[in-house]
Amino acid sequence: MAFPGGAAAKRIVLETVGWVLVVAGIAALILPGPGLLMIAAGLVILSQEYEWAERRVEPIKRRALRGAAEGVETNLRVTLSVVFALGLMACGVLWIVNPPEPGWWPLPDWLWLPGGPPTGVTQVASAFIALGLIAWSFRRYRVQGQSPPD
């Protein structure tokens, strides 16, 4: 039996997910996270309903894959990326543990680890995503020797 209004509900869910990914991807261009990949995923979802999104999927996807390839071009880049991701994870764990403000902290109390444990969880999740993407990029572009898209 078909769900009444199922097509409309599906469209609302897909559009919401698509826009959330696009907005989160834009934020991740500045914040830690795979910004271009999130934007590309959001545009793929939105392209099911909008022609303008469909036209923008391929250029964003190519740029994201090119960035992934460039990120693992040298051992130094791989090392720095892994160190940064592990540093992000360590900061996230600090936020999750949420120790009391140290005596040397010169700023107001409310500026010590703002956001608390929820911020830490997102930092740890971002670090895992980053490490996964580094491993995927390394395997694809260094181990398998694939070329990034032009």
C-alpha positions in Angstrom: 0.0 0.0 0.0 1.4 3.4 -0.9 1.8 6.0 1.7 -0.5 9.0 1.0 1.7 12.0 0.2 4.7 9.8 0.1 6.2 11.5 -3.0 5.9 14.9 -1.3 7.4 13.7 1.9 10.3 12.1 0.0 10.9 15.3 -1.8 10.9 17.3 1.4 13.3 14.9 3.1 15.7 14.8 0.1 15.7 18.6 -0.3 16.3 19.0 3.4 19.2 16.5 3.4 20.6 18.1 0.2 20.5 21.6 1.6 21.9 20.6 5.0 24.9 18.9 3.2 25.4 22.0 1.0 25.3 24.4 4.0 27.5 22.1 6.1 29.9 21.8 3.2 30.2 25.5 2.9 30.9 25.7 6.7 33.4 22.9 6.3 35.4 24.9 3.8 36.3 27.1 6.7 36.0 24.7 9.6 37.5 21.2 9.8 35.8 18.8 7.5 35.4 17.6 3.9 33.7 20.7 2.5 33.8 20.1 -1.2 32.8 16.5 -0.8 29.8 17.5 1.3 28.8 20.2 -1.2 29.1 17.6 -4.0 26.9 15.1 -2.1 24.3 17.8 -1.4 24.3 18.8 -5.0 23.9 15.2 -6.2 20.8 14.9 -4.0 19.4 18.3 -5.1 20.1 17.5 -8.7 17.3 15.0 -8.6 14.9 18.0 -8.4 16.8 21.0 -9.8 18.6 21.4 -13.1 20.8 24.2 -11.7 22.2 21.7 -9.1 22.8 19.0 -11.8 24.9 21.5 -13.8 27.1 22.1 -10.8 27.7 18.6 -9.6 30.5 17.6 -12.0 32.7 20.7 -11.6 32.5 20.5 -7.8 33.1 16.7 -7.9 36.2 17.1 -10.1 37.5 19.9 -7.9 37.0 17.7 -4.7 38.7 14.7 -6.3 41.6 16.9 -7.5 42.0 18.3 -4.0 42.0 14.7 -2.6 44.7 13.8 -5.0 46.8 16.9 -4.2 46.4 16.3 -0.5 48.4 13.0 -0.8 50.9 14.0 -3.5 53.9 14.0 -1.1 54.7 12.2 2.1 55.0 15.6 3.9 51.4 16.5 2.9 50.1 13.1 4.1 52.0 13.4 7.4 50.8 16.9 8.1 47.2 15.9 7.3 47.4 12.9 9.6 49.0 15.0 12.4 46.3 17.7 12.0 43.5 15.1 12.1 45.0 13.5 15.2 45.4 17.0 16.8 41.8 17.7 16.0 40.9 14.4 17.6 42.9 15.2 20.7 41.2 18.6 21.0 37.8 16.8 20.7 38.7 14.4 23.5 39.7 17.4 25.6 36.3 19.0 24.9 34.5 15.8 25.8 36.4 15.3 29.0 35.7 19.0 29.8 38.3 19.6 32.5 37.8 22.6 34.8 39.3 25.9 33.8 43.0 26.0 34.7 44.4 28.7 37.0 46.5 30.2 34.2 43.5 30.8 32.0 43.4 34.6 31.5 39.9 34.9 29.9 36.4 34.7 31.4 35.2 31.2 32.5 32.6 31.0 29.7 35.4 31.1 27.1 37.0 27.9 28.4 36.1 25.1 25.9 33.0 26.7 24.6 30.3 24.3 23.5 31.4 21.6 25.8 31.2 17.9 25.0 28.9 18.3 22.0 31.6 20.3 20.3 34.1 17.6 21.2 32.0 14.9 19.6 31.8 16.8 16.4 35.6 17.4 16.4 36.3 13.7 17.0 33.8 12.8 14.2 35.5 15.3 11.9 38.9 13.7 12.7 37.6 10.2 11.9 36.1 11.5 8.6 39.4 13.2 7.8 41.5 10.1 8.6 39.1 8.0 6.4 39.4 10.4 3.5 43.2 10.6 3.8 43.3 6.8 3.7 40.9 6.6 0.8 42.9 9.3 -1.1 46.2 7.7 -0.4 45.0 4.3 -1.5 43.4 5.6 -4.7 46.0 8.1 -5.8 49.3 6.7 -4.4 48.8 3.0 -4.1 46.6 2.3 -7.1 48.1 5.2 -9.1 44.9 6.6 -10.4 44.9 10.1 -11.9 42.7 12.9 -10.6 40.1 14.2 -13.0 41.0 17.1 -15.3 
